[in-house]
Amino acid sequence: MDELFNKFVLETQKPPVMEVREWARVQQKSQKPLLNLSQAAPLSPPPDNLLKFLSEQALLPENHLYGDVLGDIPLREEIVNLWEQEYGCSICINNVAITSGCNQAFCAAISTIASAGDSILVPVPWYFNHEMWLTIQGIDIKPIPCDLNMLPDIEVAEKLLDKKTKAIVMVTPNNPTGVEYPSKLIKKFSNFAKDNNIKLVIDETYMNFGNKQSNVLYKGKWSDHLIQLYSFSKVYRLTGHRVGLMVASKTFLDQVAKFLDTTTICPNRLAQKAAYFGLLNLREFMAKERLKINKLKNIFVKELIKNPNWSLLGIGGYFAYLGYKSNLDSISMAKKLLADQNILTIPGDMFFPKSKNLFKKERRSIRIAFANSTNEEIIDLFKRLKNFSMYT
């Protein structure tokens, strides 16, 4: 029956979040409540003023009609204003495309850059949805290893570059490690892309929860090589509405529009109104959310120090990325955590190449999405980890 399917789709891993949810669904009932630390999505609804605004907008006929392929003009204009403030750059509305989530922005960018048989450089561990789309497209993924600080090695990237390489992908703050790439490293990779006539695709979905060290992106000439992606989903709690954006050259977005027009035609109109409202009205809300997550991060680090069986490989944004001392593979480890302690996580294997012979040591890791937790849940997590034996 396999011959009835696209071979590249068959080669693509199952959606990891859905797979681990299935583990939890068939899990035998536990006396302990489930600690679901698998997905980095807000579990609370948007703030009340945004909900009220959305309810009003839902009554307007215009919000139920097709809009511009690249997004509504007022939202794109506000992005231009914000980028001028945040990055000190001079962009215009023709440099901004609104997309149906940041995942669609990535898919649109890659589909515009590369074809089957081309190659893309991607640091590992990588965001699994990026790997999935590249695999579906038949694009060769060249993994760039990270150092002990979970920062990609630019010297290896230089060695991996060949005539088929079209781009390098970076995610900062990183998914899955949480690590925010420092400005110097971002600048090095930006120059690397520019000097080698390839694209730098930089996904900053979680930038509101970091220190935004990417201000260097727009220093000097950027339009020929830079493609910047962003999401409104996490910061305004709009995950189900699907709204993200891409900033790139007008020439590039003219081609991206072909992809967007043949997939969603236009971004969700209500989602765009919500994002626009957020940009104008939710800065204080954003600041509080960031402070809350930073406090959770501090509690996480403090509690982790007490547990010698786990090592902190990276933390920040929404994620903590942990290594462990057992030789148990990460999928078995994640299933054991669920069975023994009712803790649901994403195993490191899902962030690495399919071959088990690659990055053997590095893939012995798990991702914990801690940002939706409470202080009490973080403390409970480490109580359970203290009682957890990874060797039996």
Helices and strands as residue ranges (DSSP letters): G 2-4, H 7-11, H 16-26, E 35-36, H 48-57, G 61-64, H 73-87, G 93-95, E 96-99, H 102-113, E 119-123, H 128-136, E 140-144, H 154-160, E 165-171, H 183-195, E 199-203, G 207-209, G 215-218, E 226-231, H 233-236, G 239-241, E 244-247, H 250-261, H 269-281, H 283-304, E 310-316, E 319-324, H 330-341, E 343-344, E 346-347, G 348-351, E 365-369, H 375-386
